[in-house]
C-alpha cells in the first residue's frame, strides 16, 4: 500500500526548469533541474537525497546519497514515534549528470546506482543499530518496532577521493564510514565506548564520547574533504542533547570535527555557533535561530568551508567559515568544554573562539522559487519544509544544491515533492 502511494506522488519526473531568477546583488538561480531517474518496478522510488559531491575524476558529474529510506511518524500512547515505510531499504549512492536532452534543454539524470553493503557484500539497511540512544522506530505496516541492525546506517554526508573510494557520515551512532568504490563499508568510526557486535565492518571507537549524545535524528549531517584529500570535516546537524536546556537552544553551539582519513582518528574540533555573527549578542548571549540546522557543507580550501545554515521557517544562508583562529576544543578538552560545551552561552568569557563566519549569500529570496520547483506552482504541500541537504562547489562563484524530498511521502492529496538540483551563482567570489 505504501509503495503504490509513493509512486503516485513521485511518478515520472519532468526535465529542466531553465528560467534564471535574479535578485539584485543577491545570489541567482542559474539552472534548475528536476532530477530524473527511471525506477520501473522498484519497491522504493527515487528520492531521499541527503548529500551531493563533485566526482573526483574531473568529469563534471556528481555523486549523491540517500538517507535510510522513506519514513514518517505515528502516535503510540500519545507519543510521536518515527516509522520506516521500507525497513529493508538499503541506502544508495547515485551518479548524477547534467546532460543535453532533445531541444537542447538540460536534464539532471541518474546513471550508476550503488547499493551500500557491508565488507562481506551483504546489503546494509536503514534500521537503527538498537544500542545507545537509538529511539524506537516502528515498521509502518505492522506498527511494531523494527529489529535493530548493527549494519544499519542513516547516511547523510558523502565525499569521493581521487582513488574513486568514498567517505560517508551517518546519524545513528553517529559515525564516519570508509566505503570502497563498489559501495562496501569497510570501516566505521564511532564514539568512544560504542559497541556494534556483529557489524560487517571494522569498527573503531575513536570519536569523542560526547558525540553519542546526539539529538534524535540529529547526528552527523554533512561532510567535506580538503582539496588534497588529507583531511575530512564533519558537522553535527544540531547541538548535542544535554537535557534540552534553554542554554543549549540559546547558545547554538554545534561541533565541527576534523578527521585524518589516513590515520583513522580525529585531529581537531571547533565550535560552529548558529546565528548571525553581526548580532551584538552573538558571542556573549547567543543569537541562534529557532531550531537552526546545518545540513550541507563543502570545502573551499585547506582551512575554509562553505556551510548551509537553515531551519524549517525559511532560513537559508550560505556562510563561509574559517578555522585558522578557532579554538581547538579537542586539544583543550577539560571539564569546562567537554560534556557541557553546548551549554556555554558566553563564549568570550569561556575563552573559546568559534569558527569565523562570513555571510556569502542569503538564499531566502530564492526559497519561494525553489519551493515551486519542488512542490509545484500551486504548492499544496501545506507546511512541508524545503530541505536543502546537499551542496557542491562548482567554481569560485557557483555552487550546486540539491533537496531531500523525503521520497515524496506524508503529503496531502494531489501534492508532489520532487528532487531538484539547482546551480546557483553567488553574488561574489568565494
Beta strands, then each sheet from edge to edge (+ up, - down):
strand 1: 16-17
strand 2: 28-36
strand 3: 49-54
strand 4: 62-66
strand 5: 71-76
strand 6: 79-84
strand 7: 92-100
strand 8: 106-115
strand 9: 137-139
strand 10: 155-160
strand 11: 166-170
strand 12: 175-179
strand 13: 185-191
strand 14: 202-207
strand 15: 220-225
strand 16: 232-236
strand 17: 253-260
strand 18: 265-273
strand 19: 293-301
strand 20: 304-310
strand 21: 316-322
strand 22: 356-362
strand 23: 388-395
strand 24: 398-403
strand 25: 420-425
sheet 1: 1+ 2- 8- 7+ 4- 3+
sheet 2: 1+ 2- 25+ 24- 23+
sheet 3: 5+ 6- 9-
sheet 4: 10+ 11- 12+ 13- 14-
sheet 5: 15+ 16- 17+ 18-
sheet 6: 19+ 20- 21+ 22-
end
